[in-house]
Amino acid sequence: MISMLARLFLKPEGKTEAQLRRGYGILCGAVGVFLNLLLFLGKLLAGLASGSIAVVADAVNNLSDAGSSVVTLLGFRLAEQKPDHEHPFGHGRMEYLSGLVVAMLILLMGFELAQSSVGKILHPVPSEGGPWVTAILCAAIAVKLYMTFYNRRIGKRIGSTAMEAAALDSLSDCAATSVVLIASVVERYTSLALDGWGGLLVALFILWSGVQAAKTTMDPLLGTPPSGEFVEEIRSLVLSHQPILGVHDIIVHDYGPGRRMISLHAEVPASGELLELHNRIDHVERELRDRLGCEAVIHMDPVCTDDGVTQETRKRVEALVRCIDGGITIHDFRMVPREGKGHTHVIFDAAVPFDFRLTDQEVEEKIQNAVRVLDSGYQAKVRVERSYT
């Protein structure tokens, strides 16, 4: 159905990726509102007629999902606004915020339903379910499976965390409705009072999906590292330009879908002509913007390429550092002889992972000792830093 509606209303041919992203987000949000309202009405009538708290709880869950779809829809509309004086980085994070609001609504509804279900467990009242209640619940499961499928598929296609959260919520709804269905059937044919327990399980499913949805949307708001594939794209593009020799200190700031800022350090020959190197760097920044849709700022790090001693020493220091741990990398390597003092400063930065087993001071001391063993006339000046990728 989504594909048919997309062909009818979106007309994907000839549209940009940003236009398609917005269109699919609004379309899926509108379809979600309609289907959830339909399920709410059907389950509410069935729950009130049968006196089942579990079915009513499931109906209210669908009503909260309809509200969540409205919030997601508004999030896409707000996120598409262009940058302005007060928000120069755009409004893309509104999509993440809408997903967070959805998660909060899910959690609130879960607590309310858990409270009602506990009351039904403590004071059980027989429900009067029939074949038509079973039919409504089976139809609801089928609809929610379909919603899981299209939200996940479109969410991955356009890279939307809000839609992936909606897919997860729909999948948990399938499990919750299945529990209600089983409880309804068992209670109809036995003397077991399972309605309250079924409602409690539904509430627990809702709470679980709310926690997962909150995590999915909180991560990009707090700041997560870019994917390895995206980092490799940046690295390959930059290194494809001469005379850039190396890339390090890549930082990606995510201000919402389609609004990323990149900063990085590019190693260039110290003997190069400054204006020519500057023009090259400007060209790379433009290409990053055109090909990856990112604003980029590149800092030039001059490295010595015509001094055999410096190059050989760097290779030996890199080998020593790898012996300490293969996850450590070095950059900005240079050697500064201290005239009249009889030693040479070996200066470089060492990048270590965030979860590294040693403290920064321990890493620095180990590297300094290793360089001293390499040559007693060398004194290592090391700045230990954490990688952002």
Disulfide bonds with the S-S distance in Angstrom:
none
